[in-house]
Amino acid sequence: MHFDGFLTVTFAILVLFVGKYATDRSALLRRFTIPDPLVGGLLCAVVLAIAAAFADFAVTFASEPRDFLLILFFAAIGLRANIKDLVQGGLPLLILIAVSSVFLAAQNVIGMAAATLYGYDPLLGVASGSMSLVGGVGTTVAWAPIFSERLGITNAEAIGVACNTVGIIGACVIGGPIAQRLIHKHNLSGSADADLEVGELQGEINQTTLSYYDVLAGIFLINVAVVIGYFMHLFLEEVGVTMPMFVPVLVAGILMNNIGMLFVPKFDRDGRNKGIALVSDMCLGIFLSITLMSMDLISLWSSINYVAFVMTLQILFAVVFALYVVFWAMGRDYDAAVISAGFGGIALGSTATAVLNMTSVAQRYGASHKAFLIVPLTCGFFIDIANSMMIRWFTGL
């Protein structure tokens, strides 16, 4: 049975609700902040794998809606990036970007070594390296067709999504222990005013006021960023630069937002930004649900030993790097300890994972304004650009 685009999106929304229902009723899932789409998507993939194995009943889903939702999501990220915030981050932001870029390269080297050891194409190691772990599911899905068409690596998406799934769980597990070890070992402490800062970032207030035009403005601006990014993508192809479309779309969103603030500095953007955030969250949730429920677990089973091996190496490396490189490079103080906890999200998970890791630390030990400023900036913008360049460099695309 094949689901067309309409049925695929409808079913993905149902899967997302199932994931939310499961996480709301599982203390363990909430403790490790496992995302709703991850839970619902994996449950769906398991059920479909059992149906295919024992009832000879297979279901396939359309990929077009997933790809479009991914582009919308990155456009929304760009539209919410503020150059003033980047400048405010200053030297610590530049240091974290540099450190993260070094980590990208090392992560790919580890992945390529593991792939070679298992007899796979070494370039598959990039899919089990920075492409899936630092880049996340979105970057994996965007690059997978290029890996298949240009490099002949047809299982890059399956391996990448599997590694990212393990990585998200690993990132949730390692963040707190990393910070605790550093705080206790170096006798560090944070300020006592964590409640307001962490509460806002954690999203404890689940209701907000949005007008019809707030959401409509958000959709319109996202669409405009996609149009501009599309023409930028065509230009890059003409000059011989191979890159997924989400990168120029991301850049287009950033340019639109900051040029707009430059020429209309007093414009009220609060409602518009809330509208963009709402559309962005919905796109991401449905995108992740489609990606995960589409996983072919039966085909992936043949590579399970490789996934387990390479992810053990990647998680151990991320822990060591956070403890002995990130912490020391960021100043060896309390802020550095919180940033090191968030680095687990940069290295293995996502921006959300990084923020959740830091939130759990800040709620217990104290606020860290620096960490909550520069880690999301690194995750949400700079690391995607650096990762795209790193993937192109390692694969020769």
Contacts in CASP RR format, 6 or more apart in sequence:
PFRMAT RR
TARGET T0000
AUTHOR 0000-0000-0000
METHOD contacts of the structure
MODEL  1
MHFDGFLTVTFAILVLFVGKYATDRSALLRRFTIPDPLVGGLLCAVVLAI
AAAFADFAVTFASEPRDFLLILFFAAIGLRANIKDLVQGGLPLLILIAVS
SVFLAAQNVIGMAAATLYGYDPLLGVASGSMSLVGGVGTTVAWAPIFSER
LGITNAEAIGVACNTVGIIGACVIGGPIAQRLIHKHNLSGSADADLEVGE
LQGEINQTTLSYYDVLAGIFLINVAVVIGYFMHLFLEEVGVTMPMFVPVL
VAGILMNNIGMLFVPKFDRDGRNKGIALVSDMCLGIFLSITLMSMDLISL
WSSINYVAFVMTLQILFAVVFALYVVFWAMGRDYDAAVISAGFGGIALGS
TATAVLNMTSVAQRYGASHKAFLIVPLTCGFFIDIANSMMIRWFTGL
1 57 0 8 1.000
1 58 0 8 1.000
1 59 0 8 1.000
1 60 0 8 1.000
2 59 0 8 1.000
2 60 0 8 1.000
2 61 0 8 1.000
2 62 0 8 1.000
3 11 0 8 1.000
3 59 0 8 1.000
3 60 0 8 1.000
3 61 0 8 1.000
3 62 0 8 1.000
4 62 0 8 1.000
5 61 0 8 1.000
5 62 0 8 1.000
5 64 0 8 1.000
5 65 0 8 1.000
7 62 0 8 1.000
8 61 0 8 1.000
8 62 0 8 1.000
8 65 0 8 1.000
8 66 0 8 1.000
8 290 0 8 1.000
9 65 0 8 1.000
9 286 0 8 1.000
9 290 0 8 1.000
11 61 0 8 1.000
11 293 0 8 1.000
12 61 0 8 1.000
12 65 0 8 1.000
12 286 0 8 1.000
12 289 0 8 1.000
12 290 0 8 1.000
12 293 0 8 1.000
13 286 0 8 1.000
13 289 0 8 1.000
15 37 0 8 1.000
15 40 0 8 1.000
15 41 0 8 1.000
15 43 0 8 1.000
15 44 0 8 1.000
15 289 0 8 1.000
15 293 0 8 1.000
16 36 0 8 1.000
16 37 0 8 1.000
16 40 0 8 1.000
16 285 0 8 1.000
16 286 0 8 1.000
16 289 0 8 1.000
18 39 0 8 1.000
18 40 0 8 1.000
18 43 0 8 1.000
18 44 0 8 1.000
19 36 0 8 1.000
19 37 0 8 1.000
19 39 0 8 1.000
19 40 0 8 1.000
19 41 0 8 1.000
19 43 0 8 1.000
20 36 0 8 1.000
22 29 0 8 1.000
22 36 0 8 1.000
22 39 0 8 1.000
22 40 0 8 1.000
22 43 0 8 1.000
23 29 0 8 1.000
23 30 0 8 1.000
23 34 0 8 1.000
23 36 0 8 1.000
23 39 0 8 1.000
24 30 0 8 1.000
29 39 0 8 1.000
32 169 0 8 1.000
32 172 0 8 1.000
32 173 0 8 1.000
33 172 0 8 1.000
33 352 0 8 1.000
33 353 0 8 1.000
33 356 0 8 1.000
34 168 0 8 1.000
34 169 0 8 1.000
34 172 0 8 1.000
35 168 0 8 1.000
35 288 0 8 1.000
35 352 0 8 1.000
36 285 0 8 1.000
37 284 0 8 1.000
37 285 0 8 1.000
37 286 0 8 1.000
37 288 0 8 1.000
37 289 0 8 1.000
37 292 0 8 1.000
38 165 0 8 1.000
38 168 0 8 1.000
38 288 0 8 1.000
38 292 0 8 1.000
40 289 0 8 1.000
40 292 0 8 1.000
40 293 0 8 1.000
41 288 0 8 1.000
41 289 0 8 1.000
41 292 0 8 1.000
41 293 0 8 1.000
42 165 0 8 1.000
42 292 0 8 1.000
42 295 0 8 1.000
44 289 0 8 1.000
44 292 0 8 1.000
44 293 0 8 1.000
45 292 0 8 1.000
45 293 0 8 1.000
45 294 0 8 1.000
45 295 0 8 1.000
45 297 0 8 1.000
46 297 0 8 1.000
48 58 0 8 1.000
48 59 0 8 1.000
48 293 0 8 1.000
48 297 0 8 1.000
49 296 0 8 1.000
49 297 0 8 1.000
49 298 0 8 1.000
51 57 0 8 1.000
51 58 0 8 1.000
51 59 0 8 1.000
52 58 0 8 1.000
52 59 0 8 1.000
52 298 0 8 1.000
53 298 0 8 1.000
60 294 0 8 1.000
61 290 0 8 1.000
61 293 0 8 1.000
61 294 0 8 1.000
63 290 0 8 1.000
63 294 0 8 1.000
65 286 0 8 1.000
65 290 0 8 1.000
66 141 0 8 1.000
66 287 0 8 1.000
66 290 0 8 1.000
66 291 0 8 1.000
66 294 0 8 1.000
67 141 0 8 1.000
67 142 0 8 1.000
69 283 0 8 1.000
69 284 0 8 1.000
69 286 0 8 1.000
69 287 0 8 1.000
69 290 0 8 1.000
70 138 0 8 1.000
70 141 0 8 1.000
70 142 0 8 1.000
70 246 0 8 1.000
70 283 0 8 1.000
70 287 0 8 1.000
71 226 0 8 1.000
71 245 0 8 1.000
71 246 0 8 1.000
71 249 0 8 1.000
72 222 0 8 1.000
72 226 0 8 1.000
72 279 0 8 1.000
72 280 0 8 1.000
72 283 0 8 1.000
73 280 0 8 1.000
73 283 0 8 1.000
73 284 0 8 1.000
73 287 0 8 1.000
74 246 0 8 1.000
74 247 0 8 1.000
74 249 0 8 1.000
74 250 0 8 1.000
74 384 0 8 1.000
75 222 0 8 1.000
75 225 0 8 1.000
75 226 0 8 1.000
75 249 0 8 1.000
75 250 0 8 1.000
75 252 0 8 1.000
75 253 0 8 1.000
76 222 0 8 1.000
76 276 0 8 1.000
76 277 0 8 1.000
76 279 0 8 1.000
76 280 0 8 1.000
76 283 0 8 1.000
77 250 0 8 1.000
77 280 0 8 1.000
77 380 0 8 1.000
77 381 0 8 1.000
78 225 0 8 1.000
78 250 0 8 1.000
78 251 0 8 1.000
78 252 0 8 1.000
78 253 0 8 1.000
78 254 0 8 1.000
78 256 0 8 1.000
78 257 0 8 1.000
78 381 0 8 1.000
79 218 0 8 1.000
79 221 0 8 1.000
79 222 0 8 1.000
79 225 0 8 1.000
79 253 0 8 1.000
79 254 0 8 1.000
79 256 0 8 1.000
79 257 0 8 1.000
79 276 0 8 1.000
80 257 0 8 1.000
80 273 0 8 1.000
80 276 0 8 1.000
80 277 0 8 1.000
80 280 0 8 1.000
81 253 0 8 1.000
81 254 0 8 1.000
81 257 0 8 1.000
81 258 0 8 1.000
81 377 0 8 1.000
81 380 0 8 1.000
81 381 0 8 1.000
82 257 0 8 1.000
82 258 0 8 1.000
82 261 0 8 1.000
83 254 0 8 1.000
83 258 0 8 1.000
83 261 0 8 1.000
85 373 0 8 1.000
85 377 0 8 1.000
86 93 0 8 1.000
86 377 0 8 1.000
86 381 0 8 1.000
88 373 0 8 1.000
89 370 0 8 1.000
89 373 0 8 1.000
89 374 0 8 1.000
89 377 0 8 1.000
92 330 0 8 1.000
92 370 0 8 1.000
92 374 0 8 1.000
93 373 0 8 1.000
93 374 0 8 1.000
93 377 0 8 1.000
93 378 0 8 1.000
95 329 0 8 1.000
95 330 0 8 1.000
96 326 0 8 1.000
96 329 0 8 1.000
96 330 0 8 1.000
96 339 0 8 1.000
96 374 0 8 1.000
96 375 0 8 1.000
96 378 0 8 1.000
97 378 0 8 1.000
97 382 0 8 1.000
97 383 0 8 1.000
97 386 0 8 1.000
99 325 0 8 1.000
99 326 0 8 1.000
99 329 0 8 1.000
99 330 0 8 1.000
100 134 0 8 1.000
100 343 0 8 1.000
100 346 0 8 1.000
100 378 0 8 1.000
100 382 0 8 1.000
100 383 0 8 1.000
100 386 0 8 1.000
101 386 0 8 1.000
101 390 0 8 1.000
102 325 0 8 1.000
103 134 0 8 1.000
103 318 0 8 1.000
103 321 0 8 1.000
103 325 0 8 1.000
103 346 0 8 1.000
103 347 0 8 1.000
104 130 0 8 1.000
104 134 0 8 1.000
104 383 0 8 1.000
104 386 0 8 1.000
104 387 0 8 1.000
104 390 0 8 1.000
105 130 0 8 1.000
105 390 0 8 1.000
106 317 0 8 1.000
106 321 0 8 1.000
107 129 0 8 1.000
107 130 0 8 1.000
107 133 0 8 1.000
107 134 0 8 1.000
107 314 0 8 1.000
107 317 0 8 1.000
107 347 0 8 1.000
108 125 0 8 1.000
108 126 0 8 1.000
108 129 0 8 1.000
108 130 0 8 1.000
108 390 0 8 1.000
108 394 0 8 1.000
110 129 0 8 1.000
110 310 0 8 1.000
110 313 0 8 1.000
110 314 0 8 1.000
110 317 0 8 1.000
111 125 0 8 1.000
111 126 0 8 1.000
111 128 0 8 1.000
111 129 0 8 1.000
111 310 0 8 1.000
111 313 0 8 1.000
111 314 0 8 1.000
112 122 0 8 1.000
112 123 0 8 1.000
112 125 0 8 1.000
112 126 0 8 1.000
112 394 0 8 1.000
114 125 0 8 1.000
114 128 0 8 1.000
114 306 0 8 1.000
114 309 0 8 1.000
114 310 0 8 1.000
114 313 0 8 1.000
115 121 0 8 1.000
115 122 0 8 1.000
115 123 0 8 1.000
115 124 0 8 1.000
115 125 0 8 1.000
115 128 0 8 1.000
115 306 0 8 1.000
115 310 0 8 1.000
116 122 0 8 1.000
118 305 0 8 1.000
118 306 0 8 1.000
118 309 0 8 1.000
120 306 0 8 1.000
121 151 0 8 1.000
121 152 0 8 1.000
121 153 0 8 1.000
123 147 0 8 1.000
123 151 0 8 1.000
123 153 0 8 1.000
123 394 0 8 1.000
123 395 0 8 1.000
124 153 0 8 1.000
124 155 0 8 1.000
124 156 0 8 1.000
124 159 0 8 1.000
125 310 0 8 1.000
126 391 0 8 1.000
126 394 0 8 1.000
126 395 0 8 1.000
127 140 0 8 1.000
127 143 0 8 1.000
127 144 0 8 1.000
127 147 0 8 1.000
127 153 0 8 1.000
127 156 0 8 1.000
127 157 0 8 1.000
127 159 0 8 1.000
127 160 0 8 1.000
127 163 0 8 1.000
128 159 0 8 1.000
128 160 0 8 1.000
128 163 0 8 1.000
128 306 0 8 1.000
128 307 0 8 1.000
128 310 0 8 1.000
128 311 0 8 1.000
128 314 0 8 1.000
129 163 0 8 1.000
129 310 0 8 1.000
129 314 0 8 1.000
130 387 0 8 1.000
130 390 0 8 1.000
130 391 0 8 1.000
131 139 0 8 1.000
131 140 0 8 1.000
131 143 0 8 1.000
131 156 0 8 1.000
131 160 0 8 1.000
131 387 0 8 1.000
131 391 0 8 1.000
132 139 0 8 1.000
132 140 0 8 1.000
132 159 0 8 1.000
132 160 0 8 1.000
132 161 0 8 1.000
132 163 0 8 1.000
132 164 0 8 1.000
133 163 0 8 1.000
133 164 0 8 1.000
133 167 0 8 1.000
133 314 0 8 1.000
133 347 0 8 1.000
133 348 0 8 1.000
133 349 0 8 1.000
134 346 0 8 1.000
134 347 0 8 1.000
134 349 0 8 1.000
134 383 0 8 1.000
134 387 0 8 1.000
135 164 0 8 1.000
135 383 0 8 1.000
135 384 0 8 1.000
135 387 0 8 1.000
136 164 0 8 1.000
136 349 0 8 1.000
136 350 0 8 1.000
137 161 0 8 1.000
137 164 0 8 1.000
137 287 0 8 1.000
137 288 0 8 1.000
137 291 0 8 1.000
137 292 0 8 1.000
138 246 0 8 1.000
138 287 0 8 1.000
138 291 0 8 1.000
139 244 0 8 1.000
139 246 0 8 1.000
139 384 0 8 1.000
139 387 0 8 1.000
139 388 0 8 1.000
140 156 0 8 1.000
140 157 0 8 1.000
140 160 0 8 1.000
140 161 0 8 1.000
140 164 0 8 1.000
141 157 0 8 1.000
141 161 0 8 1.000
141 291 0 8 1.000
142 244 0 8 1.000
142 245 0 8 1.000
142 246 0 8 1.000
143 156 0 8 1.000
143 244 0 8 1.000
143 391 0 8 1.000
144 156 0 8 1.000
144 157 0 8 1.000
144 160 0 8 1.000
146 242 0 8 1.000
146 244 0 8 1.000
146 397 0 8 1.000
147 153 0 8 1.000
147 156 0 8 1.000
147 157 0 8 1.000
147 395 0 8 1.000
148 154 0 8 1.000
148 156 0 8 1.000
150 242 0 8 1.000
150 395 0 8 1.000
150 397 0 8 1.000
151 395 0 8 1.000
151 397 0 8 1.000
155 299 0 8 1.000
155 303 0 8 1.000
158 295 0 8 1.000
158 296 0 8 1.000
158 299 0 8 1.000
158 300 0 8 1.000
158 303 0 8 1.000
159 300 0 8 1.000
159 303 0 8 1.000
159 306 0 8 1.000
159 307 0 8 1.000
161 291 0 8 1.000
161 292 0 8 1.000
161 295 0 8 1.000
162 295 0 8 1.000
162 300 0 8 1.000
162 303 0 8 1.000
162 307 0 8 1.000
163 307 0 8 1.000
163 310 0 8 1.000
163 311 0 8 1.000
163 314 0 8 1.000
164 349 0 8 1.000
165 292 0 8 1.000
166 307 0 8 1.000
166 311 0 8 1.000
166 315 0 8 1.000
167 311 0 8 1.000
167 314 0 8 1.000
167 315 0 8 1.000
167 348 0 8 1.000
167 349 0 8 1.000
168 348 0 8 1.000
168 349 0 8 1.000
168 350 0 8 1.000
168 353 0 8 1.000
170 315 0 8 1.000
170 348 0 8 1.000
171 318 0 8 1.000
171 344 0 8 1.000
171 345 0 8 1.000
171 347 0 8 1.000
171 348 0 8 1.000
171 349 0 8 1.000
171 350 0 8 1.000
171 353 0 8 1.000
171 354 0 8 1.000
171 357 0 8 1.000
172 353 0 8 1.000
172 356 0 8 1.000
172 357 0 8 1.000
174 315 0 8 1.000
174 318 0 8 1.000
174 319 0 8 1.000
174 322 0 8 1.000
174 344 0 8 1.000
174 348 0 8 1.000
175 322 0 8 1.000
175 340 0 8 1.000
175 341 0 8 1.000
175 342 0 8 1.000
175 344 0 8 1.000
175 345 0 8 1.000
175 357 0 8 1.000
175 361 0 8 1.000
176 341 0 8 1.000
176 357 0 8 1.000
176 360 0 8 1.000
176 361 0 8 1.000
178 319 0 8 1.000
178 322 0 8 1.000
178 323 0 8 1.000
178 337 0 8 1.000
178 340 0 8 1.000
178 341 0 8 1.000
178 343 0 8 1.000
178 344 0 8 1.000
179 337 0 8 1.000
179 338 0 8 1.000
179 340 0 8 1.000
179 341 0 8 1.000
179 357 0 8 1.000
179 361 0 8 1.000
179 365 0 8 1.000
180 361 0 8 1.000
181 323 0 8 1.000
182 188 0 8 1.000
182 323 0 8 1.000
182 327 0 8 1.000
182 336 0 8 1.000
182 337 0 8 1.000
182 340 0 8 1.000
183 189 0 8 1.000
183 334 0 8 1.000
183 337 0 8 1.000
183 365 0 8 1.000
186 332 0 8 1.000
186 337 0 8 1.000
188 333 0 8 1.000
188 334 0 8 1.000
188 337 0 8 1.000
188 365 0 8 1.000
189 334 0 8 1.000
189 365 0 8 1.000
189 366 0 8 1.000
190 334 0 8 1.000
190 365 0 8 1.000
190 366 0 8 1.000
190 367 0 8 1.000
190 368 0 8 1.000
191 366 0 8 1.000
191 367 0 8 1.000
192 366 0 8 1.000
192 367 0 8 1.000
193 366 0 8 1.000
193 367 0 8 1.000
194 362 0 8 1.000
194 363 0 8 1.000
194 366 0 8 1.000
194 367 0 8 1.000
197 362 0 8 1.000
197 367 0 8 1.000
197 369 0 8 1.000
197 372 0 8 1.000
198 359 0 8 1.000
198 362 0 8 1.000
198 363 0 8 1.000
198 367 0 8 1.000
199 359 0 8 1.000
201 355 0 8 1.000
201 359 0 8 1.000
201 372 0 8 1.000
202 356 0 8 1.000
202 359 0 8 1.000
202 363 0 8 1.000
208 274 0 8 1.000
210 271 0 8 1.000
210 274 0 8 1.000
210 275 0 8 1.000
210 278 0 8 1.000
211 271 0 8 1.000
214 271 0 8 1.000
214 272 0 8 1.000
214 274 0 8 1.000
214 275 0 8 1.000
215 275 0 8 1.000
215 278 0 8 1.000
215 279 0 8 1.000
217 271 0 8 1.000
217 272 0 8 1.000
217 275 0 8 1.000
218 272 0 8 1.000
218 275 0 8 1.000
218 276 0 8 1.000
218 279 0 8 1.000
219 279 0 8 1.000
221 256 0 8 1.000
221 272 0 8 1.000
221 276 0 8 1.000
222 276 0 8 1.000
222 279 0 8 1.000
222 280 0 8 1.000
224 256 0 8 1.000
225 249 0 8 1.000
225 252 0 8 1.000
225 253 0 8 1.000
225 256 0 8 1.000
226 249 0 8 1.000
226 252 0 8 1.000
228 249 0 8 1.000
228 252 0 8 1.000
228 253 0 8 1.000
228 255 0 8 1.000
228 256 0 8 1.000
229 245 0 8 1.000
229 248 0 8 1.000
229 249 0 8 1.000
229 251 0 8 1.000
229 252 0 8 1.000
230 245 0 8 1.000
230 248 0 8 1.000
230 249 0 8 1.000
232 248 0 8 1.000
232 249 0 8 1.000
232 251 0 8 1.000
232 252 0 8 1.000
233 243 0 8 1.000
233 245 0 8 1.000
233 248 0 8 1.000
233 249 0 8 1.000
236 243 0 8 1.000
236 248 0 8 1.000
242 392 0 8 1.000
242 397 0 8 1.000
243 388 0 8 1.000
243 392 0 8 1.000
244 388 0 8 1.000
246 384 0 8 1.000
247 384 0 8 1.000
247 385 0 8 1.000
247 388 0 8 1.000
250 381 0 8 1.000
250 384 0 8 1.000
250 385 0 8 1.000
251 385 0 8 1.000
254 381 0 8 1.000
260 267 0 8 1.000
261 267 0 8 1.000
261 269 0 8 1.000
300 307 0 8 1.000
314 347 0 8 1.000
314 348 0 8 1.000
315 348 0 8 1.000
318 343 0 8 1.000
318 344 0 8 1.000
318 347 0 8 1.000
318 348 0 8 1.000
321 343 0 8 1.000
321 347 0 8 1.000
322 340 0 8 1.000
322 341 0 8 1.000
322 343 0 8 1.000
322 344 0 8 1.000
322 347 0 8 1.000
323 340 0 8 1.000
326 336 0 8 1.000
326 339 0 8 1.000
326 340 0 8 1.000
326 343 0 8 1.000
327 336 0 8 1.000
327 337 0 8 1.000
327 339 0 8 1.000
327 340 0 8 1.000
328 336 0 8 1.000
330 336 0 8 1.000
330 339 0 8 1.000
330 340 0 8 1.000
334 365 0 8 1.000
334 366 0 8 1.000
334 368 0 8 1.000
335 368 0 8 1.000
335 370 0 8 1.000
335 371 0 8 1.000
337 361 0 8 1.000
338 358 0 8 1.000
338 361 0 8 1.000
338 362 0 8 1.000
338 365 0 8 1.000
338 368 0 8 1.000
338 371 0 8 1.000
339 358 0 8 1.000
339 368 0 8 1.000
339 370 0 8 1.000
339 371 0 8 1.000
339 374 0 8 1.000
339 375 0 8 1.000
341 357 0 8 1.000
341 358 0 8 1.000
341 360 0 8 1.000
341 361 0 8 1.000
342 353 0 8 1.000
342 354 0 8 1.000
342 355 0 8 1.000
342 357 0 8 1.000
342 358 0 8 1.000
342 371 0 8 1.000
342 375 0 8 1.000
343 354 0 8 1.000
343 375 0 8 1.000
344 353 0 8 1.000
344 354 0 8 1.000
344 357 0 8 1.000
345 351 0 8 1.000
345 353 0 8 1.000
345 354 0 8 1.000
345 357 0 8 1.000
345 379 0 8 1.000
346 354 0 8 1.000
346 375 0 8 1.000
346 378 0 8 1.000
346 379 0 8 1.000
346 383 0 8 1.000
350 379 0 8 1.000
351 376 0 8 1.000
351 379 0 8 1.000
351 380 0 8 1.000
354 375 0 8 1.000
354 376 0 8 1.000
354 379 0 8 1.000
355 372 0 8 1.000
355 375 0 8 1.000
355 376 0 8 1.000
358 368 0 8 1.000
358 371 0 8 1.000
358 372 0 8 1.000
358 375 0 8 1.000
361 368 0 8 1.000
362 368 0 8 1.000
362 371 0 8 1.000
362 372 0 8 1.000
391 397 0 8 1.000
END
